[in-house]
Amino acid sequence: MTDWNQETATTVRAAVAAGQATALQVLDDCIAAIAARDPELKAFVDFDPKAARKAARAAGAGPLAGVTVGVKDIIDADGWATQCNSPIYAGHRPDRDSAVVGLLRAAGATILGKTVTTEFAFAQPGPTVNPYHPGHSPGGSSSGSAAAVAARLVHVALGTQTGGSVIRPGAYCGIFALKPSFGLVPREGVKPLSESLDTIGWYGRSVADLALVLSVFLAEPVTPPPQRLRIGLCLQPPWSAATGPMRAAIRKAARRLEGVGHIVAPFGHEPMLEPLHPVCDDIMSVDAARSLRLEKLHHADRLSARLQERIAIGERISTDRERTTRRIAEQARRDFDHILGGWDAILTAPSPGEAPEGLATTGSPVFNKLWTLLGVPCVNIPFGRGPKGLPLGIQLVGRRLDDARLLAVAATVADVLEAEA
């Protein structure tokens, strides 16, 4: 018998459409997997089998029929709590779906439960552990979503990225991840951290899974990539932060692509990226101070020291400095729209290396936050293992609003890397 929780979203969708399985049968396999694995993994913060079965029975036909979805706990879903990993919102249960969850339900998906986030999707870790080794971080802030997909508890899961909170957990947990272009997916019903940067993304077990979910938000037909890809190898600053195994993985991926006839050439624009690091930090800090002003006013003692520090930094940034910072960001976005148009994708690191040991940190977003600032789509493709046996990956970056094309390129790249594995 098929264990439906082990299958990809695309396989499940096809099986349900062909009458080989029902959404309820698929769900029951996921429920059994959660019961067996989640007491150790701690990926879910709100999970009720009865409510999930009710959702499966109510799910209609559509491109996601039978596909189970985990929802990061800053995203509202009717029937489930949204607690943001904060005592301030303990027990808070919104009575309506966020726009993204409503669209997924309309496409036939079954909402399985709420997954752990760091506090307000910032830096204070939650209890989730890495599915490959419980002594290591799963990344953050979308920790529960990444771990749940990697552990085969759910087929797809929603995350959000303000710095590196979709791509980095995808790399640490060895799964495929997409951070779409900024603004492509509606954020109504999502607790904000940075209105200028927050981007809803998701995890799957293949590029096809990522594309299946993207089709719910983007009906534009995909232009097939050329047979000979032109890939820019970006040693983004500070490249010294990349570990030896991560550098080796990037070089190995480049060689394999070149070995089948694709062009991999130096990106050459890294000097333009380095000055953007403080720009990212300033914008996130200013936005966080505004987004969480009410929580600070009424519940400052219930915010973590890390978050209080970030809010305080944002409050100290002057209007003139903010204006200059945002002007730099806008110019960089325009410049990179032009630059990235000359490549089919950029190849770079998704994280400094394999997941760090311990749960005190979710890792560094140093190889993610510049792309988040630029608003461009990014994909993590699992590739290789680090010295402790935990996953590594590569990151592909595309031009703004070329998300479907980037996934088409990613599918080609993933096929090459898997064929040579």
N, C-alpha and C positions, 0 to 999 in steps of 0.2 A: 504494500500500500504506500501511496505517496505521502510524505510528510510535507504538507503544503507550506509550513513555516520555513522550510529549507529552500524553497523555490524563489526565483526572482519574481518581481512584480509583473514583468511581461509574460512570464510563463503562467502565472496565476490568472492574469487577465484573459489569456487565450483559453485556458482550461475552463474557466467559468463561462466564457462566451460559447464554448463548444458543448456545454452541458456535462463536462467531465467532473465537475465539482460545483458546489454551491458556496456562496459567501459564508454561510454558517459553518460549513465543514472546514473551510480554510481558517476561519476565525478560531474554531475549537483547537486546531493544531497549534496556533499561536498562543492561545490561553494555556495549553499544556506546557509549552516551552517556557512561558513566563513563570509558571508555578515551579518549574524545575530549576530555572537558572537565576531568576531575578532576586531571590533572597540574598545571593552573594553579589550579583552585579549591581543592584540598586539603581537600575536605569529608570524605573517608573516611580513617580511620586503620587499619582492618582490613577488607580486601575481597579475596575469593577467588572468582573466577567458578565454579570447580569446586564449591566448597562451596555457593554460591548456587544452582547448578543442581540439586544434590542436594536442597536444601531445597524447590525448586520442584516437583520430581518427587514429593516426599513430602507436599506440601501437599494437604489434602483439600478437599472441598466446604465451603461456608460463606459467610457474608455478606462476607468479605474475600477470597474465592478469586480468585487472579490479582493481587491488590494487593501491590506491593512495599513493604517497610518498612525504613527505616534506623533504627538504634538508637543513641542517645547512649551514649558510651563510659564511663558510670558504671552502666549497666544491663546485668545479666548476660544473655547469650544463649548457649546451648549450642552449641559449635563455633566461637565467636568469642572473641577476647581482650577482657578488660575491664581497661584500663590507666589510666583516670582522668586521662590526660595528665600522669602523674607517673612519674619513673624508679623510684619505689618499687615500682610494680606492672607494670613492663615485662615483657611476655611472659606475664602472668597469664591463664590460660585456665580459667574455671570450667566444670564438667562438667554444669551444669544451667541451665535457663531461670529467669529472674526470673518472678514471677507475671504481670506485664503482658505479657511476651513469650510466655509459655506460653498465655495467653488469646488473643493475636492469632494464634498458630500454630493453635490449636484452631478459630479462625474461618476458617481457610484462607489466611491471609496468608503471603507468602514473605519471610523475613528476608534482606535483601540484604547487610548488613554493618554495621560499627560506624562511627559518625560522630564527628568531633572534638568534644571538650569543652574548656573551659578547665580548668585544674588543679583537680581535685576539685570542679568546677562552681562555682568561686569567680571570682576576678578576673584571674588570670594568663592572657593570651590564648593560643590555639593558632595554628596556621599558616593556618587557613581565611581566604579573602578574600571580599569581597562579590561576588556573581555579576553585579551591574550595573557594578561598577568595582573592579578588583583593588587599587586604592590606598586603598580604604575598608574599614572593619570590617563584618563580617556581623552584629555583635552577639554577645552571649554570655549565659550560658555554653553554650547549645545551638547554637553557631555552625555546626558541620558539618551538623546536621539541617536547619536553616533554609536554608542555602545549597544543600544537595542537592535539596530540594524545589523551590526557586526555579529552579534550573538544569535541572530536568526529568531528574534522574538517578534519582529514586525518587518514588513517588506520595505516600507518607506517611512521616513520620519522627517518632520519639519524642524529646521533650526533657524537661527538668525546670525548675521555677521555684522559686527560693528568695527572690529579690528581683524581678528582671524578666526572667528567663532564657528564657522562652518567648515572651512578647508582644513584647518589644523586638526580638529578632532577626526575628520575623515582620514587624514594621513596617519594619525596615531592609532586608529582603530582598523586600518586596512580595508577601507571601503571607498566606494565612489561617492563624490560629493560635488554639488553645483552651488556656487554663489552666483546668482543671476546678475544682470545689469541692475544698477540702482534704479528703483522705481518701477521695474517691470511687474512685480507682484504687489498687489495692494496691501497696505499695512494697517488698514482700519481694524481695530480690535486687538492690536498688539501693543503691549506696554513699551513705550519708547525709552531708550537710553540716549541715543543721538539721532535726532530727526534728520540730520544731514548725511548720516552714514548707514543707519540700520537697514539691512537688506535681508529679506526672507529667502532662505535656501533650503536644500533638502539632500537626503542621503538615499542611496540605493545600492544594489549589488552588481550593477552593470551600467554602462553608459546608456543602454537602451532604457533602463529603469528611470534614469534622470530625464531622458527625452520624453518618456511617457508622461511624466508629471508636468514637464514644461508645456506639453501640448494642450494642457488645460488652460494655460494662461496666454499662449501664443499660437494663433492659428495659421501664421504665415508659413508657407511651404519652405522646406529646407533646400537651399542650393547646395548640391553635392560639392565637396571640396575637390580640387584638382587631383589627378592621380599622383602628381609629384608635389608634395607639400613643401612649403617654404617656412621653416621654423626658426625663430630667433632665440638663440641661447642667451639667457639673461642671468648674469651673475650679480643679482641685485644687491646693492649695499644694505647692510654691511655683510658681504659674502664671508667674512671671517667668522661670522656667527654659525655658519653651516659646519656640521661635524664632518670628519673625514668620510664616514660611510654615506652620508647624504650627498656629498660632492661626488663620490664614486658612483652612486646610483644615477645622478644626473648625467654624468659622463657616459655611463653605460647605456642609458636610454638614448642619448644622442648618437652613439655609435651604431646602435641597432637600427635606428631610423635611417641613418646614412647607408647602412648595409643593404637596405632594400630600395635604395634609390631616392629617398627624400633628401632635401637640402636642409642642413642645420648649420647656420652661420651666426657669428656673434651679433647680438642685438645692437650693441654699440651706443645705447642711450642711457646707460647706467648713471653717468654723472648728473643727469637731470632728475634722477630719483632720490638721491641722498638728501637734498635739502627739504624734501617733502615729509620726512619723519616728524620733525617738530610741528609741522602744519597739521598732520593727522592728530597728534596729541592735543594740540590747542583746540581744534574743533570738537573733538570728543569731550574734552573737559568742559568747555563752555556749554555744549548741548546737555551734558549730564547734569550740570548745575541747574539748568532751566527745567529739564524733564522731571527732576526729583526734588524740586523746590518745596512742593507741598509735603512730601515725606520728611524732608529735613525740618520743616517748620513745626510739624506736629509729632514726629517720631525720631528725632535725631539720635536718641540713645539706642534705637533699634536698628540702626544702620551699622554695617561693619566699619572698622577703622580704615580699611582700604578704600571703601566707597566714600566715606567722609573726606578722606584726603583728596580724592579725585574731584569731588564737588568743591572743596576749598580752593583747589588749583584753578578750576573754572571760574570761580567767583572773583579771583584776583586778576584775571585777564581783562585788560582795558578794552573799551570799544574800538579805539584806534588800532590796537594790535589785532583784534578780531577782524576788523574790516580788511586789514592788510593780509591776514592769513587766508581769508575766504577769497580774496582777489587772486592770490597765488594759486589756490586750489582750482579755481575756475579756469585760469590760464593753462594750468597743467592738463586739465581734462581736454581742453580744445587741442592742445599740442599733441596729446597722445591719441586722440581720435585720428589725427592725420598720420602719426608715426605707425600706429598699430595697423592701419589700413594697408601697409606694405607687406604684412606678414599674414600667413594663415593662422598662426598662433605663436605665442611666446612660451618657451620652455624654461621653467625655473623651479626652485625648491618650494614645497608647501609648508615646510617646518624646518627648524634647525637640524633635526635628527629624529630618532625614535622617541617614544613617549618618555618623559622624565619619571624617575623613581619617586614614589611617595604621592600623596594627595594634597600637599600644601600649596601646590601651584598647578595651573593648567597648561603651562608652557608659554613660550614667547610667540607673539604675533608678528615678529619682525619681518617675516617673509610674506605677510598677508595684507597688512594694513595700508600699504601704499596703493595696492590694487583696489581695496575697498574705497579709499579716498577718490580714486580716479573713476569709480563707478562702473568698472569693466567686469565682464563675466569671467569666472575662474572655475576650473575643474580639477579635482584631485583624482589621480589614477593610482591605485596601489601598485607598488613596484619594489620588490626586494625586502630584505630584513636587515635590521641593525645588529650590532654585536651581541645584544641580549635576546635576540630572536623576535623582537617586536617589529611591526610593519614600518616600512618606509613608503614613500610615494613620490610622484612628480606632479607638478602643477602646470596646467596649460592656461594661458590668459588670452582672451580675444578682445576685439573692439567693442565698444559700447553698443548695445542692442543687436549685436551679432550672435546672440546666445545659441540659436538653433544651429548656425553654421559652426560655432565652436564645438558643439556636441558632435556634429558630424566629423569634424577633424579629430576630436577625442576618441571617437569610435575607431577610426583608422589607426590612431596611435596605439590604443589599447590592444587592438588585434595584433599589431606588430610585436608589442612587448609580451603578450601572452603566448604568441607563437614561438617566440625565442626563449621562453622561460624554461 
